[in-house]
Amino acid sequence: MIGEILPPGVESAELFHDPADLGLFPEERAQIARAVDKRQREYASARHCARAAMGRLGLDPVGILKDEKGAPQWPRGIVGSMTHTEGYRAAAVGFSMGMRSVGIDAEQHAPLPSDGVLSSVSLPAEREWLAAAGSGESSGSGPGEGGVHWDRLLFSAKESTYKAWYPLTERWLGFEDAHITFSLVHEGDSPAGTFHSRLLVPGGTLAGDELTGFDGRWVVRGGLVVTAIAVI
Ligand SMILES: CC(C)(COP(=O)(O)OP(=O)(O)OC[C@H]1O[C@@H](n2cnc3c(N)ncnc32)[C@H](O)[C@@H]1OP(=O)(O)O)[C@@H](O)C(=O)NCCC(=O)NCCS
């Protein structure tokens, strides 16, 4: 599923369950040793995906630690991203010579909790758009236009935005700092489309050009929503 929304040059791997006895590198085992079982499983499965994707780039398996901000520490010359949610783990990687950053995210395809989460992760303009698409806080629990829970998709697109942004800037980006707009390209059993994250804070320069936003793709299938950004 993730491979469908990533461009050529980015390799990916995904799992819909946690295989038993996944090996971790000693430094990874030490990093996750005190976490609860559920967290250990998602950490190990996501790294299994990362190593599988790196193998497709012709790279040997290595340990992938996270830094103090949680960002994965890829080997020199590699950019990538990982995600995990109930029933899904994935990783995407590319060579930094051809790809500046990658951000992927997966969420359950269901409405956001109705206890104020939407207002804390969205802009007023995004909430107006969601209401028109039938996925706002006052829209009930059914999906909106095209069979999509757009509020959850918005959340996932923001998470992908942060994961693409952070390795480029090493700075925080709040939910109020990017305005996401969507298009629905494909309807049916697997709605899919594109999105644009317009940055509302200075992004600095990237190869001489101002970083003003990111373009991404999304797909909804099998009870999951998956989003991906690849910055070329
Ligand atoms: C870090 C964050 C994006 C993770 O997203 P999530 O949906 O909670 O969880 P996911 O399972 O999809 O992703 C977790 C993975 O993200 C990656 N990640 C964590 N922090 C990261 C960072 N700063 N930069 C890049 N990737 C990061 C890690 O690989 C992590 O998995 P691991 O701990 O097993 O290595 C989220 O918890 C967060 O802090 N969000 C606030 C910032 C934000 O989203 N701003 C919106 C900007 S528009």
The ligand as an ORCA input file, in Angstrom:
! r2SCAN-3c Opt
* xyz 0 1
  C       6.532     12.299     16.145
  C       5.133     12.079     15.609
  C       4.992     12.792     14.266
  C       4.930     10.551     15.386
  O       3.710     10.280     14.741
  P       2.657      9.233     15.326
  O       1.488      9.208     14.409
  O       2.417      9.554     16.765
  O       3.388      7.823     15.323
  P       3.892      6.913     14.101
  O       3.856      5.516     14.587
  O       3.203      7.178     12.824
  O       5.409      7.353     13.937
  C       6.347      7.065     14.917
  C       7.699      7.149     14.271
  O       7.922      8.492     13.843
  C       9.313      8.685     13.768
  N       9.628      9.967     14.373
  C       9.500     10.319     15.672
  N       9.941     11.597     15.847
  C      10.345     12.043     14.632
  C      10.886     13.267     14.179
  N      11.135     14.294     14.998
  N      11.190     13.382     12.872
  C      10.981     12.346     12.015
  N      10.454     11.152     12.398
  C      10.143     11.012     13.687
  C       9.984      7.515     14.497
  O      10.540      6.635     13.546
  C       8.817      6.852     15.209
  O       8.935      5.455     15.337
  P       9.982      4.797     16.357
  O       9.865      5.562     17.641
  O       9.584      3.373     16.450
  O      11.332      4.996     15.712
  C       4.025     12.605     16.580
  O       3.994     11.823     17.753
  C       4.251     14.043     17.004
  O       5.033     14.351     17.905
  N       3.511     14.998     16.375
  C       3.574     16.390     16.752
  C       4.195     17.229     15.660
  C       3.284     17.346     14.479
  O       2.722     16.369     14.039
  N       3.137     18.559     13.939
  C       2.272     18.795     12.831
  C       2.964     19.644     11.778
  S       1.828     20.176     10.518
*
